[in-house]
Amino acid sequence: MDYIKNSVKEITCEYQTRDPFKLAKEMNIDIILFPFTRVKGMLLNYLNSCTIAINSNLPEHKQRAILAHELGHLTLSPPGVGYFFISENTLMESKIEREANLFMLELLIGEKEPVEGETLEEFALRNGIPEDILYLLNCR
């Protein structure tokens, strides 16, 4: 997973931030908030234009995590690759979704570690990490 850490390091060094909203702005990515019913977020990358749509019904910390996840897709996926994935209807996590989730973790927490006596759940909550990907903390 070094390539994911290196990708995050490159992007955060270039733009001097780990904040997904600031990164998107610096990268000229349009953000659209829309009240989807089942979709958490999606990346639309066409020609020289990039838009990330995020479910406006989600709390702010989850919107931030979804944006970080979508930035992972943009950064890690080969150009021209298209896909659509709704996690609620899938029993297995695909490789590209796992990579985007690891990118999200790396972007949002970097070198941070849990403080003494803090559980992984508390650590994740403090750093805006969705509970459903806590299992990936041990993969970093």
N, C-alpha and C positions, 0 to 999 in steps of 0.2 A: 504493500500500500504506500510505498515511498513516493510513487508518481502522483498520488493524490496530495500528500503533504507538500511535495514540491510545487504542484500546481497552485495550491493555496498560498504558499510562500511567495511565489512569483507575483500573483495577483495582489496580495496584500502589500508587498514591497513596492510594486509599481504605483498603486493608488493610495498607499499610506493609510489604509483603514481596513478593519474587519467587519464594519457595519455593512450588511447586504444592501440597504437602501442607498447608502453613500456610494458603494461600489457600482450599483446599477446606474446611478446618476452620472458618475464619472465615465462609465462605459457607454453612455448614450443609449441606455436601454429604457424604453417606456414601460411604466408600471401601470396596470389597470386593475382596480379593485372592482370585483363583480360578485353579486350574491349567488354564486353557483349553488346547486343543491347537493351534488356529490363530488365534484371536482375540487381539489384543494388548491391546485395551481397548474399552470401550463406555460410552456415556452413556445413562442411563435417567432421563428427566425426565417425571414424570407428576404432574399436578395441582400441589400445592405441595411435592412431594418430589423430590429429585434424588440419584441414586446413580451413581457411576462405578465400574465393575468393571475391574480391571487384572489381566493375566496374572501370576500369582505365580511362574511359571517364569522370568520375565525377571530379569536382574540389576537391582539397585536403581536404577542410573543410567538404565536404560531404562524402568523403572516410572515414574520421575520425569518423563521426557520424554513418555511416553504420557499421564500425568495432565495435563501442560501442554497437550498436543494436545487432549485431551477438554475441558479448560477453554476452549480456543479454540472448539470447537464450541458449547459452552454460551453463550459470550459473543457470538459472531459470527452464529450462526444465528437466523433469525426464529423467534419462538415458534410451536410447533405443527408445526414441520418435523421429519419423521422419516425416517431412512434407516439402512441397514446396509451396511457396506462392508468387505470382506476384501481387503486390498491384494495378497496373494499371487496372487489369481485375476484380477486386473485389469491390463490392459496400459497403461491410461492413468490418470493421476491426475486426479480430478475437482476442480472449482473449490473445493468445500467442504473437501476433504482438503488441498489446497494452502494454503488460508486457515488451516486449523487448524495445519498445519505451520509456516507463517510466524508465527502467534501463538506457537507453542511456542518457536521460535527467539528471537523478540523477548523473551518472558518469561524464558527461561533465560540469554540473553547480554546483552540490553539494549545498552548503549553499549560493552561490552567489545570490544577489538580484539586480534588476535594480537600477541604480543610479537615483538620483532625476531628473525628467524631461525626463527620457528615456522611450520610448515606449517598449512594449513587442517585437515588431519586431526588434527594435534596439538592445535590450538585447539579443535576440536570435542570431542575426547576429554577435554580438560581441563574443558570446560563441560558434559559429559554429553549432547552432541548425537549422536543416532544417525548412523552413517556413511551410511545410505541417503538422507539428506536434505541431505548436504553441498552439493549443487548449489544449494540455496536460499540459501546464505550470500551469494552474489553478487546475489541479488534484494532484499536488505534495503536 
